[in-house]
Amino acid sequence: MAKIIGHIREDQATYGEKRVLKTLASSLPADFYVYVECPLHDKDMERMPDFIVLTTFGVIVLEVKDWVWIIEADKSNVKIRTRKEKEHTHRNPVHIAREFAHILTQKLQQVPELRKNERKTKIPWGYAAVLPNLKPSIISRLRTVWGEPYVLALGDLGPSVVTKRLKATIPSYINYNLCREDICYVKSVIYPVVVFNQDDYRTQVLDEIQEEIVAEPPRVQIEKPTKPERAPALAEQSTLFTQEIQTKEPPIEESEDKPQALEGLMHNFSIRLVRGVAGSGKTLVLTQRAKYLAAQYPEWKIAVLTYNNRLTENLQASFKGVSNVKVTNFHKVCKILLDGYVEWRTPHNPDGWLNHNRKQWSVIQELGSDFVRDEIKWIKDIGIASRVDYLDVQRKGRGRGLQRERREQIYDVLESYATWLKINNSYDWGDVPHLVLKGIEAKEIEPETYDAVFIDEAQDFAPSWIEVVKCLLKPDSGLIFMTDDPSQSIYRYYSWQEKGIPVVGRTRWLRVPYRNTREIYQAAYEVIREDKVLKHNLEEQLGMTLEPDLNSAYLRSGPRPQMRGFRSPDAEFTFIRTQIEWLMQRGSDAREIAVLHRRKSGISKLQSALQGLGVEVSTFHALKGLEFEVVFLSQMQHTFPEGILNSEQSLSGERRLVYMAMTRARERLYLSYEGHWPKPLENICDYTDQAFA
């Protein structure tokens, strides 16, 4: 059975198109692909060939016509009579199929790798019209006019003849078998994903499972899990990715006391979660999925939500020219919704108030302002509305346990902070989603609703945020598509059960870290490989831990990460500057180089030392979701600050932050420090080249 990529719109497809697709799917060999109505951009137009069949001997474009009666036909046109006895004149469908094939051939010659290597592709192209409703006698007469190989009946698509008939559409003098590289080039044309880097650009090609996710029907049939299954070992997997994974998480679909809102969400919304390791193509899949649905359903309104501004800007560039897709970040959405309901002011963070009032509260002095701040954020994120609820709640994912007395003290701090906000007619970031929900419930805020909402880096979305997102979806038919990586949860960690989204049976996994070289990812993965908190969280949700596939043939190789120790900041900064200048002399683009620091306080000194180079200088946090050819992580001795080792939860969070920062690098990674290398990172030393100046 052939692999079907894409789907037919049930409300628009003809009976003949459905019959042809069903026949192709059952008749073609398993190593053939059938692409359904792929958007094909030609100049200022967007066109959709009915089917593109990718075979081992070439690519064939099929144009399907559901005609039932032919009055007359010549080489250019055909006059038909419909079932309603109306007459119409149409263009020769063989010519239409040939035009599509010609456009695809031209696009193939524009693939950067082919153009750069001045290589002329040998990939054969064919085309044909399929007329599934016409009698053999009519088909025979049309073949006389339009060409014997280029007119197919439904019977020509049967298992015993379809391969022969498709091969006949290709000129007989061409005898060429497609290799894996050829197939990748064809896929890059059918689903082009181009990332522009100044005057040069590289083509990324969706793999088989990514294609399936991108082009699956909006509403996927979900099978309810009967019992948990173990995750397959990598050696057992026939593809680079797992299929739908059952987990040990209590199946939300079968809960007897599930909330009414969740009941509606399950029955009315279409839900898909794509989970994967860093650099496995999650954002790429999300982008292409949104573009695909925007083309298939031009009447839809689609929103793409992110956590930070930089990622929003990158995604906005990807959707340039796609009019029915809006890209923004979550808090901008909230700001727009709150306009007119409350006076918008830049929300506070608790840090300033906590530090200012530290001496007044013994619990802040004893537990630390960072811990109390995070506890207050957690209370607001999870939606705890009263002291009683807080005293009774199970604090999942918070690491350090708290006795009742401590909880009472923390809630006293929270109430005092809330009073201060109220006196100042203000609110903090944790209050923002609750203000939106309050306004919607009071019918004073009427949010614009979307047919589909996409969330990138969804692990950073708190439960209260997800409640707002649900209000943005059309209640009877909304689609929600999310990507996440639990190992990159650097702001907060909540299970999808806590967020109120049933993802069991709706999750696909991506295991191959395409972004990084094998050497970079091996070093980065060592940071989190034995993290107990992360393992516990994953096993609690999934009944498994996520192991990357580092044996994939698709992984690139490159230089090992460079670890450099120095005696002073000046010596370290001089090395970084010298190394950047050397890289730029070798052709690296300054915009593809990033120098990152753990703390905001370290940025100004780095910027001064690297002035005039034009490279990115920022914190670890600021570049989440982004990538660069070369990354320097400077002054690594400032990771794992004093006191963090006392909390497994905090230690795990710091490990995930370092892992995230390391995996921003595509080709080269530099790790520099002064004095002593952090003890929690000792196990990556075996995966680096080290020197001490």
Beta strands, then each sheet from edge to edge (+ up, - down):
strand 1: 3-5
strand 2: 33-36
strand 3: 40-42
strand 4: 45-47
strand 5: 51-54
strand 6: 59-64
strand 7: 70-73
strand 8: 77-81
strand 9: 87-91
strand 10: 125-130
strand 11: 151-152
strand 12: 193-197
strand 13: 200-204
strand 14: 270-276
strand 15: 302-306
strand 16: 325-329
strand 17: 452-455
strand 18: 479-484
strand 19: 507-510
strand 20: 562-566
strand 21: 593-597
strand 22: 616-619
strand 23: 628-634
strand 24: 665-674
strand 25: 689-692
sheet 1: 1+ 2+ 5- 6+ 10+ 11+
sheet 2: 3+ 4-
sheet 3: 7+ 8- 9+
sheet 4: 12+ 13-
sheet 5: 16+ 15+ 17+ 18+ 14+ 19+
sheet 6: 22+ 21+ 23+ 24+ 20+ 25+
end
